[in-house]
Amino acid sequence: MALKGKLETEIEIKSTADKFYNIFRSTTHHFPKATPNIIQAVEVHEGDWDTHGSIKFWNYTIVTLVGIEGDVMNYFQSFKGTFEATPNGNGSLVKLTLEYEKLKEEVPAPIKYHNMMVTMTKEYIDAFLVKA
């Protein structure tokens, strides 16, 4: 069993690629409004909302994560989620990628985290941005 892995999904959304990018880039504080059932809070720990490299504290909920409890870094050497939005007609095509390296073979792939990314994007962030 490999310790490194990658999960990918592409989904179509109604909001523009610029709006989607900006919620991650400079308006991260809107996540709790856009995704209240998943993200309860986003706070700046070091830096600010706009500067690349600033550290933000994310308080989120994933329901019943089998085999993993607590902080994700207790189970993964590396854990990198990428949201890539490209224009697609009046909306966008979003490619969601989750790259990871497990600390131990018996740690399951982070499918629940990947599913959270999909749900956040399609059901919450897109709906929030379309209304904005």
C-alpha positions in Angstrom: 0.0 0.0 0.0 1.4 3.4 -1.0 1.8 6.1 1.6 1.4 8.9 -0.9 -1.9 9.6 -2.7 -4.0 12.0 -4.6 -7.7 12.5 -4.9 -9.2 14.7 -7.7 -12.7 15.8 -8.7 -13.9 18.3 -11.3 -17.3 20.0 -10.8 -19.2 22.8 -12.6 -20.4 25.7 -10.5 -22.4 28.8 -11.4 -20.2 31.4 -9.9 -17.3 33.0 -11.8 -13.7 31.8 -11.4 -12.8 35.3 -10.1 -15.4 35.2 -7.3 -14.4 31.6 -6.4 -10.7 32.6 -6.2 -11.3 35.7 -4.1 -13.2 33.8 -1.4 -10.0 31.9 -0.8 -7.6 34.8 -1.5 -9.0 37.7 0.5 -12.4 37.0 1.9 -11.8 33.7 3.7 -13.7 35.2 6.7 -16.9 34.6 4.6 -16.5 30.8 4.8 -18.5 30.4 8.1 -21.4 32.4 6.4 -21.1 30.3 3.1 -20.6 26.9 4.8 -22.1 27.1 8.3 -22.6 23.3 8.5 -19.0 22.6 7.7 -16.8 25.6 8.6 -17.7 27.2 11.9 -14.9 29.8 12.1 -11.8 31.0 10.2 -9.4 33.3 12.2 -6.0 34.8 11.4 -3.4 33.3 13.6 -0.3 35.0 12.1 -0.2 37.7 9.4 -3.5 39.0 7.9 -6.3 38.1 5.5 -4.5 39.1 2.3 -0.8 38.2 2.6 0.4 34.9 1.1 1.8 32.7 3.8 -0.4 34.1 6.6 -1.6 31.4 9.0 -5.3 30.9 9.5 -7.0 28.7 12.1 -9.9 26.8 10.5 -12.6 25.3 12.8 -14.5 22.7 10.8 -16.6 19.6 11.2 -16.4 16.3 9.3 -19.0 13.8 10.4 -17.7 10.4 11.5 -14.2 10.1 10.2 -13.5 6.4 10.4 -10.0 5.6 11.6 -8.9 9.2 12.1 -9.6 11.3 15.1 -8.2 14.7 16.0 -5.7 16.8 14.1 -5.1 15.7 10.5 -1.3 16.2 10.9 -1.2 13.4 13.5 -1.9 11.0 10.6 -0.4 12.7 7.5 3.2 13.8 6.8 1.8 16.2 4.2 -1.7 17.3 3.4 -2.4 19.8 0.6 -5.8 20.7 -0.8 -6.0 22.7 -4.0 -9.0 24.5 -5.4 -8.5 25.5 -9.1 -11.3 27.4 -10.9 -11.3 28.1 -14.6 -13.9 30.1 -16.5 -16.6 27.9 -18.2 -19.3 29.7 -20.0 -21.1 31.9 -17.4 -19.7 29.9 -14.5 -16.6 27.9 -13.7 -15.1 24.5 -13.7 -13.5 23.7 -10.4 -10.8 21.1 -10.0 -10.4 19.9 -6.5 -7.1 18.1 -5.6 -6.1 16.6 -2.3 -2.5 15.4 -2.2 -1.3 13.6 0.9 1.4 11.4 2.5 0.3 9.1 5.3 2.5 8.6 8.3 1.5 4.9 8.5 0.1 2.4 5.9 -2.9 1.6 8.1 -4.1 5.3 7.9 -7.1 5.4 5.5 -7.1 7.8 2.5 -8.6 11.1 3.5 -11.8 10.6 1.4 -13.9 12.4 4.0 -11.8 15.5 3.7 -12.0 15.3 -0.1 -15.8 14.9 0.1 -15.9 17.9 2.4 -14.1 20.0 -0.3 -16.6 18.9 -2.9 -19.6 19.6 -0.6 -18.2 23.0 0.5 -17.6 24.0 -3.2 -20.8 22.8 -4.8 -23.5 23.1 -2.1 -22.3 26.1 0.0 -19.6 28.3 -1.6 -21.2 28.4 -5.0 -24.6 29.1 -3.6 -23.2 31.9 -1.4 -21.3 33.5 -4.3 -24.2 33.3 -6.7 -26.3 35.2 -4.1 -23.6 37.8 -3.5 
